[in-house]
Amino acid sequence: MKKRISFLSLIIISLALLTGCSKNTPEAVAKDWLTAFYHQDYDAAKKLSTEETKVMLSTIQGFSGSLADSIKQKAKQVTITIKSVKTEGDKATVTFIASNTPNQEEPPLKLVKQSEKWLVQFTKSDFKPTDSGESNAGNGGATITVDSPTPAAAPADSAAMAPDTTKQQ
């Protein structure tokens, strides 16, 4: 009986370790990061980010505090579907669709491998401009206007959010 319990414990521990290891793939990291980003869980997103990305997320986090509760609730409902993953050495590009803009393909998300961990590399230059000259800032469907007359940019509830990772850094 003791051998059976030990063997069963070993199997459970092995499965737990394997499941934990599979989270370190570009697809899993991108999905977790994007979900956290769209849901405005910036602390969770920072755990999956490069140092430069953490700085950007802190800036976005500052803007998100002024958003209406209705916008925050809509953001928590967004789901992410990963379409493809292209890996080249220590770099990966992930394409995805966000449920709040199902007919619009979002720009690819870049990831880099640092210290054997895949991390999202998202910077200021990765914001996707909208047709009206505004810049997205990760507020779950809100847009922050670039030419706002106040220091804290005014949020709007009209545009979808997505990092534009197509620009070179």
Secondary structure, 3 states (H helix, E strand, C coil): CHHHHHHHHHHHHHHHHHHHHCCCCHHHHHHHHHHHHHCCCHHHHHCCECHHHHHHHHHHHHHHCCCCHHHHHHHCCCCEEEEEEEEECCEEEEEEEECCCCCCCCCCEEEEEECCEEEECCCHHHECECCCCCEEEEECCEEECCCCCCCCCCEECCCCCCECCCCCC
